[in-house]
Amino acid sequence: MRKKPLLARLLQSYWRLTRSLTMGVQGVVLDHAGSVLLVRHGYRPGWHFPGGGVEKGETVREALARELDEEVGVAILSPPQLLGVYAHFDAFPGDHIALFAIRNWRQVRVPSPSAEIAEQRFFPLSCLPQDTTGGTRRRLAEIAGATAASDHW
């Protein structure tokens, strides 16, 4: 596992000290067979939904489209469905994640593995990798109706 680059760690520390709120987006990209696209980062363990931070001047949908293009080469073809906004306070006290379902999409390219995204793959919901993160598993259980929705990631 690679460590997060020094500049990224410094910027995140700066943002945590200077911002009262940060916003991230993640996408639940589902195929016609009901499998979900997950990514494995080069700097943190586990399998996650693709996504990232909302930049200044960007809407959450713009950030989602940018992150999906950058990380997994997915273009959104129709408006995504907002599933919820979750407090992600274990990252730091003001962090939130907007989670969207994307059912109408096209993968225009498969980006090469990088320090950010080491791997991407579709998984059937019944056969997720063992190291899928807890937050990812909880959101998928909510989508399937197997558990009640939460306000916390």
Residue pairs with C-beta under 8 A, 6 or more apart in sequence:
1 42
1 43
1 44
1 45
2 42
2 43
2 115
3 43
4 43
4 44
5 43
5 115
8 43
15 22
16 22
16 92
19 94
20 94
21 94
21 95
21 96
22 53
22 92
22 94
22 95
22 96
23 53
23 54
23 60
23 63
23 95
23 96
23 97
23 98
24 51
24 52
24 53
24 54
24 88
24 95
24 96
24 97
24 98
25 51
25 52
25 53
25 54
25 60
25 63
25 64
25 67
25 97
25 98
25 99
25 100
26 48
26 49
26 50
26 51
26 64
26 97
26 98
26 99
26 100
27 49
27 50
27 51
27 64
27 67
27 68
27 74
27 80
27 99
27 100
27 101
27 102
28 36
28 49
28 83
28 99
28 100
28 101
28 102
28 139
28 140
28 143
29 36
29 37
29 49
29 50
29 68
29 72
29 74
29 102
29 105
30 36
30 37
30 101
30 102
30 103
31 37
31 122
33 124
34 124
34 125
35 122
35 123
35 124
35 125
36 49
36 122
36 123
36 125
36 128
36 140
37 49
37 50
37 72
37 74
37 120
37 121
37 122
38 47
38 48
38 49
38 50
38 120
38 121
38 122
38 123
38 128
38 129
38 132
38 136
39 47
39 48
39 49
39 50
39 71
39 72
39 117
39 119
39 120
40 46
40 47
40 48
40 117
40 118
40 119
40 120
41 48
41 116
41 117
41 118
42 113
42 114
42 115
42 116
42 117
42 118
43 115
43 116
45 131
46 131
46 132
46 133
46 136
47 123
47 128
47 129
47 131
47 132
47 133
47 136
48 133
48 135
48 136
49 99
49 136
49 139
50 67
50 68
50 71
50 72
50 74
50 117
50 120
51 64
51 67
51 68
51 71
51 97
52 63
52 67
52 70
52 71
53 63
54 60
54 63
54 98
55 63
58 66
60 98
60 100
61 79
61 80
61 100
64 76
64 80
64 98
64 100
64 102
65 75
65 76
68 74
68 75
68 76
68 102
68 105
69 75
69 108
70 111
71 111
71 116
71 117
71 120
72 107
72 110
72 111
72 117
72 120
73 107
73 108
73 109
73 110
73 111
74 102
74 105
74 106
74 107
74 108
75 105
75 106
75 107
75 108
76 102
76 104
76 105
77 104
77 105
77 106
78 103
78 104
80 100
80 101
80 102
81 100
81 101
81 102
81 103
82 98
82 99
82 100
83 99
83 100
83 101
83 139
83 142
83 143
84 98
84 99
84 142
84 149
84 151
85 96
85 97
85 98
85 99
86 96
86 97
86 99
86 135
86 150
86 151
86 152
86 153
87 95
87 96
87 151
87 152
87 153
88 95
88 96
88 97
88 135
88 152
88 153
89 95
89 152
90 153
97 153
99 139
101 143
110 120
111 117
111 120
113 119
123 129
123 132
125 140
125 144
128 136
128 137
128 140
135 153
138 147
138 150
138 153
141 147
142 148
142 149
142 150
